[in-house]
Amino acid sequence: ISEPLGIALVNERMLESYLAARDQLLKPGGKLFPDFACMYVAPFSDDALYNEQVAKTTFWSQNSFYGFDLNCLREEALAFYFSQPVVGPVSPQSLLAAPVVKQFNFNTLTIPELKKFTIPFQFCMGGMSMLHGFALWFDCRFPGSQRHIYLSTAPHEPLTHW
């Protein structure tokens, strides 16, 4: 029993352990829960989130921190903060286009396929807006004998801890 889903489905590399356990321990005809997932990617605009990330660099704007001028490190700090995933809810209104989707079948997915995959994308925006980043979310399926149960982390669904 494991909880194999990381942030944006694949962050934290927990799915690798899930697939390795499947390969080593799952008996023929055994079931995986979840057995399938979809990752979605869409461009978004969020001024408040952008400003929050910029504000994190104010520490590095000090010219006399115990006698040290930290300004020379601000650009590096800015690059760092904007290179990291930001985990939190995404407002459906902040999405600028319909998402693209990448499907993962955990019954057949290999670890090398998981480690190196691409998501080709082309977005059609509805108007002019500042693009602040790409929102990622996922849905996963838990198979049942009479019906499947789906867990969604989509912007329009109730919040989960992912």
N, C-alpha and C positions, 0 to 999 in steps of 0.2 A: 504494500500500500504506500502510495507516494503522492505528493502534490507536485507534478512536474512542470507547472506553468510558471514562467518568469514574467517579468515586466515586458510588455509588448510581445508576449508569447515566448520569444527566444532569448531575451536578455537573461543573464545569470547562468546560462548554459545548463539548466536543469533538465531540459529535454534530452540532452545527450545521455544522462544517467538513465532516464526512462527508456530510451531506445536500447541501451546496453543491457538493461535488466530484461527487456522484452527478448532480446536475442539470446540471452543466457538462461532465462528462467521460465519463459512462457511456454506452456505445453501446447502441442498441436490442438487447434480448436479453441484455445484459450481466448479470453476477451481482454481488451484494453479499455480503460476508462480514464480519460477520454480516448477516443479512437480517431478523431478527425478534428481539424481546426482550420480556420481561415484567418489570415492576417490582412488587415485593411490599412491602406496608407492614403492620406488626403492632405492637401495643403491647407494651412490655417493662418489666420491673422488674429493676434491677441496683443494689443498694445500694453495692457497691464502686465502680462507675463514677460514681455520684452523689457519693459521698464524695471521689473523686479530683477531680472538677470543683470541688467546694466548696473542697478543699485548695489549689487553684490561686490562690484569692483571699487566702490568708494573708499574702502580701506586702503587700497593700493594707490589712491590719489593723494596721500599724505606726503608733505615735503619735509616733515620733521617728526618722524616716529622714533622717539628716543635718539634723536640726532641723525637718523637715516632718512634719506629721500627715497620713498617707495614708488614714485611716479614712473620710473623706468620699467616697473613690473606690471603696470596697469594693463597695457595691451595684451601681454601674455595671459593675465588673469581673465581678461575679457574673452580671449580665444578659448581658454579652458572652459569657462562657464557656458559658452555657446556651443561647445563640442560635447557636452554631457546631456544625456536624456533628462527631461524634466517629467517627473511622474506626478500626475494629478488629473482631475477631471477636465474634459474638453467640452466646451459649450458647442452644441450642434450649430449655433448661429455663427461660430467662428470658422467653420469649414468653408473653404472657397470653391470647392468642386466636389463632384462625386468621387468616392474612393476607388482605387484599384485594389485587386484582391490577389492574394497568394494562398493556395490551398496546400495543406499538409495532411497526408494520410499516414497516421502513426503505425498502421499495420504494415506498411511497405516502405516507409521512409528510412533511408540509411543514414548513418552518422555523417559520412562524407557529404551527402546531399544537404543535410541540415547545416553543416559547417560552412558551406559555400552555396548560397542560392542568390538569385537576382529577382528583382521585381521591376520589370519594364513598366514605365509609366509615361503617360501623356495626359494632361489635364486640360479641360475646357472650362475656363473661368467665366463666371457670369458678369463680371465687370472689373473695374480697376480697384485694386486694393493692395496694401502692403502684405507681402508674403513673409511671415515670421518663422515658418518652419513647416514640418510635416508631422501630422498627428498619426499615431499608430494605435490600433486596437485589435482585438481578436474575439472570435466566437469559437467555442469548442463544443463538440458533440459527445454526449454520454449515451452509448447505445442501450436500448432496452428491448425486451422481448415483444412488447406491444407498442411502444412508442419511444422515440429518442428524446432526451432532455438536452437543452442547449443552455450554455452559459455564455452571456455576451458582456463584453466590456465596452460596447459601442457608446458614443456620446449621447445617443437618445435613449439609452437604457438606464435603469437604476444603478447607482454606484456599487462597485465591488472593491475589494482590497487590492486588486491588481492595478 
